[in-house]
Amino acid sequence: MILNVAGLTHGFGDRAIFTDVSFRLLKGEHIGLIGANGEGKSTFMNIVTGKLMPDEGKVEWAKNVCVGYLDQHAVLTAGMTVGDVLRSAFGYLYEMESRMTELFEAMADASPDEMEKMMEESGTIQDMLTNNDFYVIDAKVDEIARAFGLAALGLERDVTELSGGQRTKLLLAKLLLEKPDILLLDEPTNYLDENHIEWLKRYLLEYENAFILISHDMEFLNSVVNIIYHMENQRLTRYVGNYDKFMEVYEVQAAQLEASYRRQQKEIGELKDFVARNKARVATRNMAMSRQKKLDKMEVIELAAKKPKPEFNFIEARAAGKVIFETSDLVLGYDKDKPLSKPINLRMERGEKIALTGTNGIGKTTFLKSVLGLIPPLSGKAVLGDYLYKGYFEQEIKPGENTCIEEIWEEFPSKTQYEVRSALAKCGLTTKHIESKVRVLSGGEQAKVRLCKLINRESNILLLDEPTNHLDTDAKEELKRALIAYKGAILLVCHEPEFYGEVVDKVWNFEEWTRLV
């Protein structure tokens, strides 16, 4: 057994996340960890990696296991380059080399006995460096940088200049260079484009060691896992097979439990009725007491509280003018010497629904921000049309100290507290989530708070940058329904064809205007 978790109990404030949870990871298992937003998947990963101490329970790893963790909230330090991050995968080897240099310098003043010991230690280090490919590190870094499209960015690029997708690719590339025994992947497909999702799928299918994968991309999950752990109502349940197999078994079990619950409730009703009618009569008192005993001993079946399903209904403003925006020789970028695009000439009209696709880092987010006037283009211009009521969903926003209620109230100060709570509840957030600070919520719950702002503001053009990242299946399906029903224009950056395929009537592949292809 590689990992054993027993009696795990954990919560935040008065909100319980796990109650007496058990989990095991065996050699070669490819595990999918699934559950609705806020059920505790990322918290579980933080506990098993030692980043978070559980309230109760134990986490035991097998000896000498090297664990690699792709954390959706990992922080990259400003000043580090892409090359620095990739080479940091070999940090322990650089430390060995440094030790060997120290030994060589100390040999000049060493006695014969000390010299012999130093020669022996440096020889051992030399062998370890050779066996671990230390002298071909640069070649390995270049190889993986090319595979992930990071070489085109330049290994000297500062990590703070990277887009969400480039950041994910960099962290993933570093993880694969480390060659851990176990991979822990928290939503690795967020921000990855279709080509790199396919690459990762092939990699995981051929991966001999064990991994635990959190994902809301069910198609991806289905193709790479052989065990499902389902997180629901503070419990963790193990199922053998992929996601489709899990759904089959889960739905049958849920139907059986519901049928047993109904039968038992009918029996309880009949027993209570008999006791109430017969306990006062001498002739039937014993029979009534016997039925009361049966009631007292009965293990009552409880159905889990149903999670609130989100409802997204956009408030539509008056019709926009005929033209939403038009660009004239628009060149994107942040540095005149390194433009992100060729001159772009595009026009979007009222009611059009367009998906913006293409590999990461080619300027899709920059294009949205340039059209909105949030950042200036390097040259050319973007002209917005008349009567526009814009709704913009940013890819990532760092939450502050507000609670969910305060976050919405700041945006809509005229709403009553009841109206704010109702608006958040409609987006699928429970009372405990609504009263929590936004920053302690999961990525999916934070996205629902941001969607709550968007759907409650009048709009006739939606500019959405990767809105499906972090969202669970129910929320994703509901968002798709709401966007199909929306009468205004939509410009949607998305890497999931199964999501945008039914929403849009046109696709702009940004690779046609990029400088990177």
Salt bridges, closest charged atoms under 4 A:
GLU29 OE2 - ARG238 NH2 2.34
GLU39 OE2 - LYS307 NZ 3.19
ASP55 OD1 - HIS10 ND1 3.43
GLU60 OE2 - LYS58 NZ 3.91
ASP71 OD2 - LYS51 NZ 2.99
ASP84 OD1 - ARG87 NH2 3.71
GLU102 OE1 - ARG99 NH1 3.47
GLU121 OE2 - ARG99 NE 2.91
ASP133 OD2 - LYS140 NZ 3.32
GLU161 OE1 - ARG157 NE 3.55
GLU178 OE2 - LYS174 NZ 3.03
GLU187 OE2 - HIS216 NE2 3.74
GLU187 OE2 - HIS470 ND1 3.90
ASP193 OD1 - HIS196 ND1 2.90
GLU198 OE2 - LYS201 NZ 3.31
GLU248 OE2 - LYS245 NZ 3.57
GLU258 OE2 - ARG262 NH2 2.72
GLU267 OE2 - LYS294 NZ 3.01
GLU270 OE2 - LYS266 NZ 3.07
ASP273 OD2 - ARG277 NE 3.16
GLU326 OE1 - ARG347 NH1 3.34
GLU349 OE1 - LYS322 NZ 3.36
GLU349 OE2 - ARG347 NE 2.87
GLU352 OE2 - LYS506 NZ 2.78
GLU394 OE1 - LYS369 NZ 3.91
GLU396 OE2 - HIS470 NE2 3.69
GLU401 OE1 - LYS437 NZ 2.92
GLU401 OE2 - ARG439 NE 2.83
GLU407 OE2 - LYS453 NZ 2.80
GLU411 OE2 - ARG457 NH2 2.30
GLU435 OE2 - ARG421 NH2 2.96
GLU445 OE2 - HIS433 NE2 2.73
GLU466 OE1 - HIS495 ND1 2.92
ASP472 OD2 - LYS448 NZ 3.44
ASP474 OD1 - LYS309 NZ 4.00
GLU478 OE2 - ARG481 NH2 2.85
GLU496 OE1 - LYS476 NZ 3.18
GLU502 OE2 - LYS480 NZ 3.05
